[in-house]
Amino acid sequence: MYFLATWNGTPTPAWMPMVVALIGGYELVQCSQGLWLKRAGR
């Protein structure tokens, strides 16, 4: 949603990029932890 709003030129709140980064970081950690545990055989 943030990227579409930025692409259209719609003003976005200052906190929105930080929320996008937080969610992306959380998902990256969850995915990598799942792959790590699967590789370790746990």
PyMOL commands that place a pseudoatom at each C-alpha (Angstrom):
pseudoatom trace, name=CA, resn=MET, resi=1, chain=A, elem=C, hetatm=0, pos=[0.000, 0.000, 0.000]
pseudoatom trace, name=CA, resn=TYR, resi=2, chain=A, elem=C, hetatm=0, pos=[2.838, 2.389, 0.846]
pseudoatom trace, name=CA, resn=PHE, resi=3, chain=A, elem=C, hetatm=0, pos=[4.624, 1.747, -2.433]
pseudoatom trace, name=CA, resn=LEU, resi=4, chain=A, elem=C, hetatm=0, pos=[1.457, 2.280, -4.453]
pseudoatom trace, name=CA, resn=ALA, resi=5, chain=A, elem=C, hetatm=0, pos=[0.757, 5.537, -2.621]
pseudoatom trace, name=CA, resn=THR, resi=6, chain=A, elem=C, hetatm=0, pos=[4.328, 6.720, -3.202]
pseudoatom trace, name=CA, resn=TRP, resi=7, chain=A, elem=C, hetatm=0, pos=[4.157, 5.746, -6.885]
pseudoatom trace, name=CA, resn=ASN, resi=8, chain=A, elem=C, hetatm=0, pos=[0.890, 7.672, -7.322]
pseudoatom trace, name=CA, resn=GLY, resi=9, chain=A, elem=C, hetatm=0, pos=[2.306, 10.703, -5.526]
pseudoatom trace, name=CA, resn=THR, resi=10, chain=A, elem=C, hetatm=0, pos=[-0.167, 10.483, -2.662]
pseudoatom trace, name=CA, resn=PRO, resi=11, chain=A, elem=C, hetatm=0, pos=[1.205, 11.943, 0.570]
pseudoatom trace, name=CA, resn=THR, resi=12, chain=A, elem=C, hetatm=0, pos=[1.933, 9.293, 3.173]
pseudoatom trace, name=CA, resn=PRO, resi=13, chain=A, elem=C, hetatm=0, pos=[2.455, 9.626, 6.941]
pseudoatom trace, name=CA, resn=ALA, resi=14, chain=A, elem=C, hetatm=0, pos=[6.040, 9.741, 8.209]
pseudoatom trace, name=CA, resn=TRP, resi=15, chain=A, elem=C, hetatm=0, pos=[5.595, 6.535, 10.233]
pseudoatom trace, name=CA, resn=MET, resi=16, chain=A, elem=C, hetatm=0, pos=[4.545, 4.372, 7.297]
pseudoatom trace, name=CA, resn=PRO, resi=17, chain=A, elem=C, hetatm=0, pos=[8.046, 3.540, 5.910]
pseudoatom trace, name=CA, resn=MET, resi=18, chain=A, elem=C, hetatm=0, pos=[9.130, 2.431, 9.379]
pseudoatom trace, name=CA, resn=VAL, resi=19, chain=A, elem=C, hetatm=0, pos=[6.126, 0.121, 9.678]
pseudoatom trace, name=CA, resn=VAL, resi=20, chain=A, elem=C, hetatm=0, pos=[6.903, -1.366, 6.263]
pseudoatom trace, name=CA, resn=ALA, resi=21, chain=A, elem=C, hetatm=0, pos=[10.523, -1.978, 7.356]
pseudoatom trace, name=CA, resn=LEU, resi=22, chain=A, elem=C, hetatm=0, pos=[9.404, -3.546, 10.652]
pseudoatom trace, name=CA, resn=ILE, resi=23, chain=A, elem=C, hetatm=0, pos=[6.993, -5.924, 8.951]
pseudoatom trace, name=CA, resn=GLY, resi=24, chain=A, elem=C, hetatm=0, pos=[9.551, -6.823, 6.281]
pseudoatom trace, name=CA, resn=GLY, resi=25, chain=A, elem=C, hetatm=0, pos=[12.225, -7.498, 8.893]
pseudoatom trace, name=CA, resn=TYR, resi=26, chain=A, elem=C, hetatm=0, pos=[9.872, -9.642, 10.942]
pseudoatom trace, name=CA, resn=GLU, resi=27, chain=A, elem=C, hetatm=0, pos=[8.926, -11.722, 7.914]
pseudoatom trace, name=CA, resn=LEU, resi=28, chain=A, elem=C, hetatm=0, pos=[12.572, -12.104, 6.899]
pseudoatom trace, name=CA, resn=VAL, resi=29, chain=A, elem=C, hetatm=0, pos=[13.496, -13.394, 10.362]
pseudoatom trace, name=CA, resn=GLN, resi=30, chain=A, elem=C, hetatm=0, pos=[10.538, -15.801, 10.443]
pseudoatom trace, name=CA, resn=CYS, resi=31, chain=A, elem=C, hetatm=0, pos=[11.370, -17.193, 7.006]
pseudoatom trace, name=CA, resn=SER, resi=32, chain=A, elem=C, hetatm=0, pos=[15.080, -17.580, 7.701]
pseudoatom trace, name=CA, resn=GLN, resi=33, chain=A, elem=C, hetatm=0, pos=[14.420, -19.160, 11.104]
pseudoatom trace, name=CA, resn=GLY, resi=34, chain=A, elem=C, hetatm=0, pos=[12.068, -21.676, 9.495]
pseudoatom trace, name=CA, resn=LEU, resi=35, chain=A, elem=C, hetatm=0, pos=[14.672, -22.563, 6.882]
pseudoatom trace, name=CA, resn=TRP, resi=36, chain=A, elem=C, hetatm=0, pos=[17.388, -22.823, 9.537]
pseudoatom trace, name=CA, resn=LEU, resi=37, chain=A, elem=C, hetatm=0, pos=[15.355, -25.123, 11.751]
pseudoatom trace, name=CA, resn=LYS, resi=38, chain=A, elem=C, hetatm=0, pos=[14.319, -27.267, 8.794]
pseudoatom trace, name=CA, resn=ARG, resi=39, chain=A, elem=C, hetatm=0, pos=[17.970, -27.578, 7.732]
pseudoatom trace, name=CA, resn=ALA, resi=40, chain=A, elem=C, hetatm=0, pos=[19.045, -28.448, 11.277]
pseudoatom trace, name=CA, resn=GLY, resi=41, chain=A, elem=C, hetatm=0, pos=[16.406, -31.203, 11.344]
pseudoatom trace, name=CA, resn=ARG, resi=42, chain=A, elem=C, hetatm=0, pos=[14.422, -29.881, 14.285]
for i in range(1, 42): cmd.bond("trace and resi %d" % i, "trace and resi %d" % (i + 1))
show_as sticks, trace
zoom trace
